[in-house]
Amino acid sequence: MTGSRNAEMHAAEQLPIAPRLRNLEAGWSRSVGWLFAREAVKERVATLVHFDARPEVIWNRLMFYEEVPGRAPFLLRALLPRPIRTEGDKTRVGTIVRCLYNRGDLVKRITTVDPLHTLEFEVIEQRLGIEDCLLTLGGSYQLFSCANTADVVLITNYQAYLRPRSLWRPLEARLLSQLHKHILRGVNAAVFRENPAVRPVVAESLKPQNVPSGGLACTATQFSSRR
């Protein structure tokens, strides 16, 4: 066995430079193909907060990531282009909203507008420089009201290309969780300015299967901040 292996190594050393380079390129291509899978896996990340505010107040303050004032957390700044603004109306079904970044844009089509309950969109174009890693499919804001309070669930659906999934899935979930928290804190800040009696909230991430289709009205736990 040892002699055979030595013979193979000797034969490889005798290859001309061009074939040896082709072998190296083939090995690199296989490695890249393994890391960046051509067949994407569909993933979903959901985040929940509880607001001590009327659903109509929250609904009127819903915003996209590109509309949140202030500086984004470090992880978002490090891995995503800087958001600038949005162009378009997100209050009507069928309208197009273009989300502008310092390097690229994201185009969303509003698919569902059920006032005080659901705002849903699909992403029809993404040019952010991360398309080989992650491609956003769409998302939604779901409100589940109970008297003068409401639960808000923010969901992002995406296609993931990086593998192994056991390594990248938790990292992607962390990134999107921070994105959701940044957005929901922005919504909360707007609600808080509208009604100073409203307490700040902290987002809690949920596994997708933990978001029941029947709603989350009257949750027992409130996520108030420690600030």
Order of alpha helices (4+ residues) and beta strands (2+ residues): alpha-alpha-beta-alpha-alpha-beta-beta-beta-beta-beta-beta-alpha-beta
